[in-house]
Amino acid sequence: MKNNKGLTLIEVIVVITMIVMLAAIIIPIIDRNIKDMDDFVDESIIEKIENAAYIYAITYESEIPNLKSNNMAKINLQTLYDKGLLDTIKLNNISLNDEVLIVNINNNLETIYDKKQENNPIIFLHGPKEVTLKRNSNYEELGAAVINYSLNSITELDSSNIDSASLSTSNVGTYYVHYTYSNADEKIRTVYIVNSDNVTDDTKPVINLEGPSTITISQGSTFVDPGFEAIDANEGNISNRVLVTGSVNIYEKGTYYIRYDVTNLYGNKAETQIRTVIVN
């Protein structure tokens, strides 16, 4: 005989309690995953903007005289778009009026995009943001610079503003070095201390362009990138991790640039490769 008896009050309370407990566990995980995805998208877009600005700076140096005289200059994203270096579809509603900073630090050209578009000082880390060291090895502080565009100054961050007190190279683990400066966003360098057997890579990967580095095509014709290969001494073929930036407008005559970058798991960055595409 079928029992149609419903749940008792106690059973209903137990079920509701279980649902509340599961929601308390699951919702924060979902929120965290959404935030992580948003952060990843933001970082990817910022990287595209900064790479486009880098190509612009080395190609159109004559158009930014302040860079030579003051070692820093700002350009808006509209300029990068007009040069065919940015695709607005991939900017995720970022305004073309936004500016990106181009700065010469120790004879190295760097580009910095601040999504908040504030005019505050900027902390720039020398070297990689992540460092892997063997246990019991020495940690050498790479330092950082403070870029103050409003004062037209680039100064080294004082050691008193660098906090590595928690770092212990004698113990395996993940450590964080904090860099702070008045009115600037804090920057953090991650330091991984691993057993000696786990560190086998201190060489840069190499990117090889397939086909010529300069390609000329007719206006309106199809452009197909000949491809590339990235090889790391220990990780092998890492071509799938190469970041390719830049675009070619086949309908407008001009010179376009495609940039190729890759970094291995230990933070060693390959020499940037650039392909020039001429549409005539």
Secondary structure, 3 states (H helix, E strand, C coil): CCCCCCCCHHHHHHHHHHHHHHHHHHHHHHHHHHHHHHHHHHHHHHHHHHHHHHHHHHHCHHHCHHHHHHCEEEEEHHHHHHCCCCCHHHCCCCCCCCEEEEEEECCEEEEEECCCCCCCCEEEECCCCEEEEECCCCCCCCCEEEEECCCCEEEECCHHHEECCCCCCCCCEEEEEEECCCCCCCEEEEEEEECHHHCCCCCCCEEEECCCCEEEECCCCCCCCCCEEEEECCCEECHHHCEEECCCCCCCCEEEEEEEECECCCCCECCCEEEEEEEC
